[in-house]
């Protein structure tokens, strides 16, 4: 007798299929550089982490690097208006963005997901010298491939020749809803705070900054995740990556 899988069981089964397929198609092929770009709340982090795990690749959240530098600047009393000082910090600080985000020994995993750091990171990300310092570190981290890197300028600036470029997007309403429901961004958030307004302001900052603005790379695959579950989005992304991996065999 065949029994229909429950939702959790079906989810686990699909995850197992992703991992099995990934292990098969990655055997003996080139380690890819996978760039995932998009605005806040589009699902970059969740999808990038799951994809990297499925492929056995490194995951790098470049946004966390900017947030960590912003946090460290405020912690050390460095004015965000002092571009040279912030850039020096970006070049020399020990930054880890694995399961735990740390900078110079400080665990800032939760501390960098607050409205205050949201705003500070947006300012930091507009500083050309800071971007140059962090882009150099990002390129070094991914130069050998086997990495899923997420951000806002990965496919356009950090790795313009990435093997796979995906631009994740969603409606502004959907992105605001996701951000409001995301516990990782709940620290320090006041009840009734205008999340949609904050995200609109961040979008404007990202789109208009003079250095490395948020753009869709001409050769990127644009994926609108509005109304899609994480699993559905991951399935679509995995299909894109599988096609590239198979073509490299």
N, C-alpha and C positions, 0 to 999 in steps of 0.2 A: 504494500500500500504506500502510495506517495503522499506525504504530508506537506502542505504548503509551509514554507519557511516564515517564521515570524519576522517582523521588521528588524529587530536587532540581529537575528540569525542571518537574514538576507544581507544586512549591512556587512556582517563579518565575512560572509561568503564572498561578496563582491570584493572586499578588501583583500581576501586571500587570493582571488583570481588576479587582481592587479599586481600583487607581489610576485606570484608565480610567473605571470607573463613577463613582468619586468626583469626577473632573474634570467629568464630564457633569452629574451631579446638583447640583453646587455652583455651576455657572455661573448667575450672575444671581439667586441666592437669598441670603437673609439669612445672615450669618455666625453660626453657632451658638456657644453656650456649652455645652460638654459636660462634665459632672461625672462622674468615675469615683472611687467610694469603695470602701473595703473594708479588711480587716485585712492584716497583713504576710503576704507569700507567696501572695497570691491572684492575682497576675499583673497588678496595676494598672500598674506601670511599663512592662513589655514591651508590653502591649496599648495603653496610652495613647500611647507613643512611635510605635508602628506606625500607629495610627489617625490621629494628627496628621500624620504623614508622608504617608499616603494622601490626606488631605483638603487638604493644604497649609496646615494650621493650626499655630499656636503650641502648644507643649507646655510645661506647667508642673508640675513635681514639687514640691508644697508640702512634702512630707516632707523633701526635701533642704534646704529653707529652715530648718526646725527643727533639722535635723542640723548645718547650717552655723553657726547661732547657738550651739548647744551647743558645737561645736568651738571657736569664737571665744571663748566664755566661759572654757573651760578653758585655752585658749592664753594669754589675757590675765590669767588668775588671778582672774576674776570668779566669786564663789561662786554656784552655782545656787540657793542659798537666798536670795540677794539679788534678789528679783523686780524691783525698780525698776531695778537696774543691768542686769540681763539684758534687760529690756524696752527700756531706752534703747539698748542695743546692737542689738536687733532693729529699732528704728525708724531708726537712723542708719547702720548698716553698709551698704556696697555689696555686694549679694548678686546673683550671677548663677547661674542654674541651667539653663544650656543644656547642650550636649554636655560642657562642662567646668563643674564646680561651683566657684565661687570666692567668697570673702568678703574684702573689703578687700584685694584683690590677691593673696590666698593661694589657690593651687589646692588644693582640699581634696576633689577628686573621689574619691580612694581613701581619704583619711584619715577621711572621715565614715562609711565602711562597715565599722566595727569594732565588736566587742562593747562596748567602752568607750563609744563614741559612741551605740550602740544604747540603752544605759542612760541616758546623759546626755540624749539627745533625748527619751526618755520623760518624764524629770523636767521638762525645758524645756517640753514640750507641755502640761503640767498647769498652767502658770503663766498665769492669766487675762490679765494685762497683756501678756505676750509674745504670746499668741494674738491679742489685740486689735490689736497692732502689725502682726503678719504678715498677719492677715486683711485689714486696710486695704490693705496692699501687694498682696495677691492680687486683691482686687476691682478695684483700679486697673489691674492688668495685664490683667484679662479683661473689662473693662467694654464694650469695643467688639466683643466676640465673636471668632469665628475662633480659638477656643482649646479645647484639651483639657486640663483641669485634674484632676490626681489627688491624692487625699489621704484623709482620714478624716471630714472635715466639709464637703466642698465642696457637696454637694446639700442639706445641712441648715442650714448657717450662712453659708458664703462666698457661694454663689449659690443661695439657696432657690428662685429662679425660673429656674434653668438650663433651657435648651431640652431637653436630654436628660440624664437621671440614670440611671446604671447602678451597681449595687452588685455588685462581684465578690467571690465567696467560694469557699472550697474546704474540704475536710475538714482537720482539724488535722494529720493524718498527711501529707497531700499538701503542705500549706503548709510543713511542716518539711522534707520531702524537697527541695522546690524551693529553699528557702533554703540548705540544706546544699550543694546543687549549684551555687549561683549564685556565679560567680567574683567578682562585684562586692562580695559580702559576705564574701569569704574573708580579706581583710586582717586580720591580728592574731587570727584565730580559731584557738584551740588544738585540736589533735586530740582527739577524744573529748568535746568540749564539748556540753552538752545543749541542742541547738538547739530541740528541741520544748519543753523547759522554759522557755527564754528567751522563746519566742514566746507561750507560755501566760501568762507574767508580763506581757508587753507587751499582750496582749489584755485582761487584767484591768485594767491601767492605763488603756488607751484607753476601755474600757467604763464605768469608774467615775469618771473625772475629772469634776469639777463643771462645768467649762466645755467646751462642744462635745464631748461624749462621742461615741464611735463608734456611730452609729445608721444604720439604713436609712431613708432618707426615704420617707414614705408613698407618694409618687408615683414612686419609683425602680423600675427593672426589676431584679429580683434574678437574678443569673446564677451558678450553681454551676459552677465550672470543673474540679471534680474529674474526673480522667481525660481531660480535653480537652487537645489540643495547643495551642500558641500560635496556630497557623493556624485551628484549629477555633473557638477563642474569638474571635479577631479576626473571623472570618466572621459569627459570631452578633452581635457588637457592631456590625459594619458594617451588617447588616440592620436593626438597631434605628435606627441613625443615618439610613440611606437612607430609611426610612419617614418620618422627621421632615423630611428635606430635600425629599422629594417633596411632602409635605403643604404645604410653604411655597412651592412654585413658583406 
